[in-house]
Amino acid sequence: MTHRTEPRKTAPDTADAAALRRDRFGTLPERIRPEDTVETRPATLPDPARDRYHADEWLVRYCG
């Protein structure tokens, strides 16, 4: 004999397997919204001293 074959499944075995499959895979998992799959946050914390805008800063830098 060159290879082994498994015996054919009988109808009750197939029905049991179908019931097990239905119990395990019978319903789809709960839907996940795309908004819940992405987290956004700044790469660095904001620095108020650095990010502060001063309208006359160019005067101090270039005309002083």
C-alpha positions as CSV (number, residue, x, y, z in Angstrom):
1,M,0.0,0.0,0.0
2,T,1.5,3.4,-1.0
3,H,-0.6,5.7,1.1
4,R,-3.2,5.6,3.8
5,T,-6.7,6.8,3.4
6,E,-9.0,7.7,6.2
7,P,-12.3,5.9,6.4
8,R,-15.3,7.8,5.0
9,K,-17.3,9.8,7.5
10,T,-20.8,8.6,8.1
11,A,-23.8,10.9,8.2
12,P,-24.0,11.4,12.0
13,D,-20.3,12.3,12.1
14,T,-20.8,14.9,9.4
15,A,-23.9,16.3,11.2
16,D,-21.9,16.6,14.4
17,A,-19.1,18.4,12.6
18,A,-21.6,20.7,11.0
19,A,-23.2,21.5,14.4
20,L,-19.8,22.3,15.9
21,R,-18.9,24.5,12.9
22,R,-22.2,26.4,13.2
23,D,-21.6,26.9,17.0
24,R,-18.1,28.2,16.4
25,F,-18.5,30.2,13.2
26,G,-22.3,30.8,13.0
27,T,-22.2,34.5,13.7
28,L,-19.9,37.2,12.5
29,P,-17.9,39.1,15.1
30,E,-19.0,42.5,16.3
31,R,-18.3,45.3,13.7
32,I,-15.5,47.6,14.6
33,R,-15.8,51.2,13.3
34,P,-12.8,52.6,11.5
35,E,-12.6,55.5,14.0
36,D,-12.0,53.0,16.7
37,T,-9.0,51.4,14.9
38,V,-6.8,54.6,14.8
39,E,-5.4,56.6,17.6
40,T,-4.1,60.0,17.0
41,R,-2.0,62.0,19.4
42,P,0.8,64.5,19.0
43,A,4.3,63.1,18.7
44,T,5.7,65.7,21.2
45,L,4.0,67.6,23.9
46,P,3.2,71.2,23.0
47,D,5.7,73.8,24.3
48,P,3.9,77.1,25.0
49,A,7.2,79.0,25.2
50,R,8.3,77.8,21.8
51,D,5.0,77.9,20.0
52,R,4.1,81.4,21.2
53,Y,3.7,83.9,18.3
54,H,5.1,87.4,18.7
55,A,4.1,89.7,15.9
56,D,7.1,92.0,16.3
57,E,9.7,89.3,16.7
58,W,11.2,90.0,13.3
59,L,11.9,93.6,14.4
60,V,14.0,92.4,17.3
61,R,15.9,89.8,15.2
62,Y,16.6,91.8,12.0
63,C,16.3,95.5,12.9
64,G,17.9,95.6,16.4
